[in-house]
Amino acid sequence: MVKIRLRRVGEKKNPFYRIVVADERAPRNGRFIAEIGTYDPTKDPAAFNVDADAAKQWISNGAQPTQTVANLFKKAGINK
């Protein structure tokens, strides 16, 4: 199954995430299919950028967002 999930790329004690589309069997920071956005929780308020059209396209094709990504999408107004 294809998942939309977070991929950590930040340094130690300084998290930064990319929102990627990946096979659920791939490791967290392993191979991915597409990168559709970023999430920076260290800023106040947290910085969240996503290509809404790409996210909607992947969801319509059957990709399932993880719980964290689903919460971010809800805040951004991207519905299933």
C-alpha positions in Angstrom: 0.0 0.0 0.0 1.1 3.5 -0.7 1.3 6.0 2.2 1.7 9.7 2.5 4.0 10.2 5.5 6.8 12.3 7.1 10.4 11.8 6.3 12.8 13.3 8.8 15.7 15.2 7.3 16.6 17.5 10.2 19.7 17.5 12.5 19.8 16.1 16.0 17.4 18.1 18.3 16.3 20.1 15.2 13.6 18.2 13.5 12.5 19.0 9.9 10.3 16.8 7.8 9.4 16.3 4.2 6.0 15.0 3.3 6.5 12.1 0.9 4.5 9.4 -0.9 6.2 6.0 -0.2 5.5 2.3 -0.1 4.6 1.4 3.4 7.3 -1.3 3.4 10.1 1.2 2.8 12.0 2.5 5.8 11.1 6.0 7.3 14.0 7.7 5.6 14.3 5.3 2.7 13.1 5.2 -0.8 10.1 7.3 -1.7 7.9 7.9 -4.8 7.3 11.6 -4.7 7.9 14.6 -2.4 4.8 16.8 -2.0 5.7 19.2 0.9 7.5 20.1 4.0 6.8 20.5 7.7 8.9 22.4 10.2 7.6 22.0 13.8 10.4 24.1 15.3 8.9 27.4 14.1 6.2 29.2 16.0 3.6 28.6 14.6 4.8 25.4 12.8 5.6 25.9 9.1 3.7 23.6 6.8 3.9 23.8 3.0 2.2 21.2 0.7 1.3 20.9 -2.9 -2.5 20.5 -2.3 -3.2 19.4 -5.9 -0.6 16.7 -5.7 -1.9 15.5 -2.3 -5.4 15.3 -3.5 -4.3 13.4 -6.7 -2.4 10.9 -4.6 -5.3 10.4 -2.2 -7.7 9.9 -5.1 -5.3 7.3 -6.5 -5.5 5.3 -3.2 -2.7 6.6 -1.1 -3.4 6.7 2.6 -2.0 9.5 4.8 -0.6 8.6 8.2 -2.4 9.9 11.2 0.0 12.8 11.6 -0.1 13.8 8.0 -3.9 13.5 8.0 -4.0 16.0 11.0 -1.7 18.4 9.0 -3.9 18.1 5.9 -7.0 18.8 8.0 -5.4 22.0 9.4 -4.5 23.0 5.8 -8.0 22.3 4.5 -7.1 19.3 2.4 -9.9 16.8 2.7 -10.1 13.2 1.5 
